[in-house]
């Protein structure tokens, strides 16, 4: 190999014994002896897009000589060279790492002081943010019975109830933090990473990501043209494409309803635990790489329009808003604060942010419906070429995937029914 060529770095090679030992001691105590460890991959294509996730199986002994084993989940810089990824990756890891190191403790302090349970996030043991070698170590939630929901399916009413209640707890904890610990100031003033998004985290970010969002709108238009009968929606989408940048950034803001949001709450970033009858009984929120301080309705729109089919979402909107509102209210009242909006006002804010839901849905529905063997390789790809490939996969599923039409069409049907598209 010529000396000028750069050797490809495998993400798993970033894991070092020193880091594994530090994680083990943080988790189990300083009187443990690391005996051996190995990397064991377990994810499939389509499970993760902006990073590489693997596991480390560790054998160790306690101070009393007892031999034990434990597994940790590791999120790694995926070492992708595709346009934008080298700039984007440090930004994403910094957001998530700081969320766990700086925000989770104070949010949980605000909740526990009010007699509430801590937020449902995995334990985070180590955050390493050296550029190009970013990595974050978590507990293995599989050991506690949590597993990923099949992204190709829409979530049930019971799944949605759990997710919306936990989002309400996160948002409610954010409000308690702001009022009781930050003197009423926005959290982003102290935790500046909450103010960053895909359009402002490096100088040419908007130039890179705006065309991607616009391309997703074009794909939506082509989908509706192939289906037929959606001329009104097509004509509405054309000018929508021109304003999509404002919808993604300033359109997400709302002074009254501003909270710390998950920012990326869809199928892949929620793990569930089930009872013996297969009913979801608990959940964990993961992947905080897009956390930000925006309207609470952005999280609701993101989740309900990417991860829920129309036949579950549309008839249950009032029920879902009720679950969210009552949970949020419960958090505030437990903390000695009055509730400051009613359910009707919540629904109005949700509808007012429906365009953000559409932005996320247009971008993620293609990823939701792909089989593992269809997921495009992301390393060293031309971005325009990748977007074209995703478009062709999406359009091809009009005939082959039973959920493709319902996922797309139910959104436009709903927006025409509510008057957003007129």
Secondary structure, DSSP 4 states (H G I P E B T S, - for coil): --TTSPPPPPGGGG--HHHHHHHHHHHH-TT-EEEEEEEE----TTS-SSSEEEEEEEEEE-TT--EEEEEEEEEE-----STTHHHHHHHHHHHHHHIIIIIHHHHHHHHHHTTPPPPSB--EEEEE--TT--EEEEE-GGGGT-EE--TTSPPPHHHHHHHHHHHHHHHHHHHHHHHHTSTT--GGGTSGGGG--TTTSSTTHHHHHHHHHHHHHHHHHHHHHHH-S-HHHHHHHHHHHHHHHHHHTGGG--TTTEEEE-S--SGGGEEEEE-TTS-EEEEEE---TT-EEEEHHHHHHHHHHHSS-HHHHGGGHHHHHHHHHHHHHHHHHHTT------HHHHHHHHHHTHHHHHHHHHHHHHHHH--GGGSPP-TT--HHHHHHHHHHHHHHHHHH-HHHHHHHHHHHHHHHHHTS--
